[in-house]
Amino acid sequence: MTTDSRFVIVGGGLAAAKLAEALRDNDFEGSLTLLAAEEQLPYERPPLSKEHLLGKKALAEFTVQPAQWYRDHHVEVMLGTAVSTIDRASKTVALPDGSTLPYDKLALATGSRARRLRIPGADAQGVHVLRTIEESDALVELFGSIRRLAVIGAGWIGLEVTAAARAAGVEVTVLEAMSAPLLAAMGPEMGAVFADLHRAHGVDLRCDVTVAEIRTAEGRVAGVRLGDDTVIEADAVLLGVGARPNTELAVDAGLAVEGGVLVDESLSTSDPDIVAVGDIADQQHPVLGRRVRVEHWANALNQPEVAALTMLGKPATYDRLPYFFTDQYDLGMEYTGYVAPGQQTTVVTRGDVGAREFVAFWLDSGNRVLAGMNVNVWDVGDRIKELILSGDPVDPRRLADTSAEL
């Protein structure tokens, strides 16, 4: 690439910032523009439901780079700039003021947005979601002014917000459609661990329920009516019902999209001049042998290095195993690996599940380790990766035996 090359990054989160870093670290000297829809410099999102929500971290502490870094590295950052269209024929993106910006290589790092519910009252004052710093700040303020919170959805965001609300002394009722929290991600055995954790901290967790209506009084949240007409009184509601990838730009541009933006092992889309990273990237994973789209911090952190090399015309493959983590009350957890939706597995635990100090493994029918989760047990992540990557069958009894080396 020459100094006349023009690279454009569409997105304003961690993936976008790390891609700008990776391009400059790999000696790209051309024009580099980052287009962020938010008014803030790119920041990491995990603290929004963890340390920031608990009052332990300010925005500056999880902003990826200060403004001076972008100036020093000649990265033009355009905040509050939502790209409206991509014209692949002319290789331009359309900006809100009607102007266009040309590119030689384009990166999509548009992330995802919180899902909403289509039920009466879903737009009432006092209904919250969590995806941005402003929404996290609003929850911090909310915790100091309400007594009762209803959380709809027992996924990661719902449970992390619940833990923060309980730390602030708020009464919380969690409403989950499935039979256990985190059922799709963890399965029933580990879902029960998180159910016990929250109930032990005073949470009213109700599973196998449907939400029919968010009740209001004078336009504000007053409670939640369930499918069986049970009414849960609440001063506010958090919707924790998942996220939707922001793929509209890619769809309108005619890129291959099936839920996420389809990318190959190098993170290149169906257009060789466009890459996609982070939440929107549905990658053909070389290790897992299937397409995977992961909405977690580790992808946004690590994929940009590969995407940068791809944009620069250098061979690169993203082969890291999926990874995510959570902190709730006194439970810290890391999860590595991947279990396909609906895949039949056996869960083997090693350690004290009751004390929440253990490692859990998901094994396929051939006793091969697909994924591992360490709960309040540290320094085992590399061993878990080795077991997964080896592809060799394990002896479940030895795996569960803490006297045997992993």
N, C-alpha and C positions, 0 to 999 in steps of 0.2 A: 504494500500500500504506500502511496506517496503522500506528501504533505498536503496535496490538493484534495485528498479523499475526504468525503463528508459522511460521518456516521451519526445516526440519530437514535436515541433511546426513548421509547415511549413508556412512561411509568415513573412513579416517584417513591418507590419503596426500597427495601433493602436490596433486592435483586438489581434494580436500576443503578443504585449507587455503587454496588460491588462490581457491576459490569463496567462502569466508567473507570473505576480503579484498575480493573484487570486490563483494560485496553491501554491505559497509560503505562502500567507496569510492563506490558509487553511491547513497549516502544512504538505505539501508534502515535504519530505526530500530526495527524490531520485534524480537521474540524470535528468537534464532538459536542453535541447538544443533547441535553436531558430535558424532556418535557414532562412536568409533573402536574397532575390535576389538582393536588392538594396545595395549600398555601405554605406548608412547612417543608423544610429540607428533608430529604429521605431519612426515615428513622426505622428502627426495628419494632416489630409489632408484639412479640411475646410479652414485654413489660406492661402493655396496655391492660392485660387481664391478670398480671402478676404483681411485680414490684411497684409499678406506678399506681396501680389500683389500691395497693396497701400503703401508699405514702412513703415508699422506700427509695424511689428513683424519680428524678425530674427528667423532663424531655431531653435536656442537653446531654444527659448521661447515656441516652440510647439513640441519639442522633448519629447517623453513620459517620459523617464527616462534617466539620464546621464549614461555614461559608468560605473561609479563607482557603481551605483545601481546594475547592473548585476553582477559585481565582488563580491559585498558584499553579494548578495543573491545566489551566485554559479549558475548563469545561463550562460551557454556557448552560446555565440552569434557568429554565423558564417555569416559574411556579404559577399555579392557578391556570394552567394551560392544558385543557382537555382536547386532545386531537379528535377531530370529527370524522375524517376519512383518510384512507390511504389510497393513492392512485399508483398502482404498481407499474402501469404503462409509462407514466412520466416520472416515476420514482420520486414522488412528493407526498408530503402529509399536509392536510389542511388544518389551519389553526383557528381558534375562536374568532379572531378579528377578520377572517376571510382571506388572509394571506396564506401562502404555501411555503413549505420548507423542503428543499431538495435533499436527497440522500443517495449515497452509493451503497451503504449497508444500513439495514434497519433492525432494531431489536425491540421486541414486544415484551414488556414486563408490567403488564397492566393489572396483575393481581386479581383479587376477588372482592366481592361485596357481601354483606350480610343478607341472608334470606329473610323475607317477610312472610307473614301469614295472611291468607285471605279469609279473615273471619271478622265479624262485627267488632268494632272497637279497636282494631289493630293499629289505627292511626291516631288514637286518642293521646292527649297530653299525658305524659307519664309512662309511655311505652318506649323502651330503650333497646338499642342494639349496640354492639361493640365491634368497631373495626378501625376507628380513627382516634387520634389523640383527643380531639374535641369530645368524642363520645365517652372516652375513658374519664376525662375531666368531669363530664356531666355526672357520671356515676359516683365519682369521689364526693362531689357536692351532694348528690342524692342521699348517700349513706348517712350523711350528717343531719338529714332533715326528715327521714321517714322511719316508721317502725316495722312495716311489713313489706317484703318483696316477694313477688311470685316470679319464678324462673321457668320459662317454658322451654324444655329441652335439656336433657342431661348428657350433653356432649362435653367436649373439652372447655369451650368458652363458658357454657352454662355452669359447669362445676367450679371452674376457677373463679368466676364472679361470685358464686355462692360462698366459697371459702373466704373471699375478701369481705363480702357483706357480713358474714358471721363474725369475722375479726373486728368489724366496726360495730357489732352489737345489734345488727338488724335481724329480725325474725325472717326466715326464708322457707318458702314452700317450693319444691322442685317438682314439676309436672313432666312426666316422660311417657311417650306413647308406647315404647317397647317395655319388655318385662324386666329390664335392668338398665342401669346407666351404661353408656359406652358399649352397648351390646354389639353393634356392627364392627367396632374397632377392636374390642377386647374379648368378646364372647361372654357367656354367662358366668364362668368361674371367676374371671378377673373383674367383670362388671359387679359381682357381689362384693368384692373387696372395696370398691369405691362406694358402693351403697352403704356398707357397714361404716366406712370412714365418715361419711357425711352424717349419717344418723347418730354416730357417736358424738358429733359436734352440734347436735341439736337441730339438724335440718329435718323438716317434714318432707320426706321423699316419697312421692306417689308415682308408681309405675303402672303400666297398662291402662293409662287414662287418655281420653281425648279432650281437647279444648274446643268448646263450641263458641265461646264469646268472651271478649274482654269487656267487663261491665264498667260503665262510666256513670259519673254523677257530675252534672254541670261541665261536661266536656273532659273531665279528668278521670284517670283510672280509679275504680272503686273495688275491683276484684276480678275474678275469673270464674266463669261458669263452665263446668265440665259437661261432657256428653251425657252423663247420668243426672244432670241438673244440680249436682253438688256445687255450692258456691264457695270459693276460696277468697276470703277478704284480703285485699292488698292495697297498698298505697302507690305502688309502681310495679311495672312488669318489665322483665328482660326477656327478649326473644333470643334464644340460643339454639336455633333450629338449622344451623349450617350456613354454608356460603355458596355463592354462585361465581364461577370464573368469569371475568370480564373479557369475553371473546367476541363482542359485537364488532369491533374494528376488524378483526381477522375474518369474520364471516362476511362482512360487507366487502372486504377486499378480495374475496374469492379464495382465501387460503383453505386448506383442508382442515376441517374442524369436526370433531365428534365428541361433544362434551367439553373437551379441551382442544387446544391447538395442537395438531399432530406434528410431532418432531421426531427426527431420527436420533441415532446414538450421539450425534454431534450437536444436537439441539437445533438443527436446521429445519425450517418448515418446508412446505411444498414449493415455496419460492426460494431458490438458492441464495438470494440476497437478503433474506429475512430470517432471523432466529427468534425463538421464544424461550423465556425462562420463568421459573417460579411457579406460582399457583396455576397458571393457564397452560403450562407445558405438559402435554400428554405424550410421554417419551417412550420410544421403543427401547427398553432397558436391556443392555447386553448381558447382564448377569442373571436377571430374573426371567429373561426370555419371553417377555410380554410387554404390553403397553401399561404404563403406570403414570398416574397424575397424582402428585402429593402436595397437599396444601399445608406445608410446614416450613418452619424457619430454615432448616438445614438446606433445603433445595435452593431457597433464595440466596443463601450464603455461599453455596458451593458451585452451583451451576454456572454462574457468570464467568468463572475462569475458563471453562470449556467453551462457552458461547463466544467469548472474546477471541479465542484462538480460531474458532470457526469463521468469525467475521473477518479475521486477518488472513484467511485462506490457508491456515495451518491444520494438520490432522489433529483431531482431539475426540475423545469419547468420555461421556459422563457415565461412570459405572459405580458410583457410590451407592450403598444400600440406603433405603429410606430410614430416617431417624427423626424422632421427636421426643419431647420431654414435657413434664408438667410438675408443678409444685402446688400442693393443696394441703393446708394446715401443716402438719409435721411430716407429710409424705412427699418425698422427692422421687421421681421416676424417670428412667430413660428407656426408650423402646427402639430396637434396631431390627430391620428386616421387613418382610412383607408377607401377608396372608391374603390371598385373593378372596373377594367377596363370595361367600357361600362355600368356600373350600372346607372340606372336612378335616379337622385337626384333633390331636390329643394334646392337652395341656399338662406339662410336667413341672412341678414346683420344687425348688431347692431352697431350704431355709425355713424360717418361721413365718408362715402366712398370717397367723393371728396377731403377731407382733409387728406385722408389716415391715419385715426385714427378710426379703427373699428375692430369688430370681425365678421367673417363669419362662418356660420355653414352649413354643408351638411346634409340634411335630406332624409331618404328613403321614400317610398310611405306610410309608416305607421307613418310618422313624428317622427321617432327615429333618434337621432343624431349619424351620422357615423363618422364625423370629424369636427374639428374646427380650425380656423386660426386666431390668433390675430396679427393685424398689428398696430405697434406703440402704442399698448395697453398692459400693463404688469400686472403681478400678477393675471392672470385669468386662467393660465394653469391647475391648480388643478380643478377648476370648470368645465372646458371643459372636462377633463377626467371623472369627476363624471357623467356628462350628457351622455357621451358615454357609460360608464360602466353600468349605471343603466338599459339601454335597454328600458326605459319607453318612451312612446310618449310625445312630448312637444306641447305646443300651439305656433305655429309660430309667432303669433302676440305678445305674451308676450315675446318671445325670442328676438324679434326685439326691444322691448320697453326698453330703457336704464333706465327707472325709476323702472323697475322690477328687483329684485335680480336674478342673474343667478342661 
